[in-house]
Amino acid sequence: MNNVFDINADPESFASPTEKLIWARTKLAIHKAQIAECEARKATGELVEVSLVRKQADAAGRAIRDAILALPDRVASMLVGRTEREIVVELRRECAALLNTVANEFAPPETDK
């Protein structure tokens, strides 16, 4: 019996039932270790579910869209009677404030790393 074998090999490629059994037990042990590692990473927050990330990304996208679409209505009255330069300065200030608000709202949590 070969002491080293490819864990990804076809189990039918082994010559004896003993090799197949060793292969199966080794493969099972590796999978259990991988599952345990994933569970540990999930418990520490290092690994998250894709569906949760998609929901949060969707919520962030909608919040950003809504904030941007609300900007003209919010600043229109403030710009009446101003010069073009004053309008540009005010729009830049409002855009920067909006982007900072959005960035702070959706900033990732602090980590210990």
Secondary structure, DSSP 8 states (H G I E B T S, - for coil): --S---TTS-GGG-SSHHHHHHHHHHHHHHHHHHHHHHHHHHHTTSS--HHHHHHHHHHHHHHHHHHHHHHHHHHHHHHTT--HHHHHHHHHHHHHHHHHHHHHHT-------
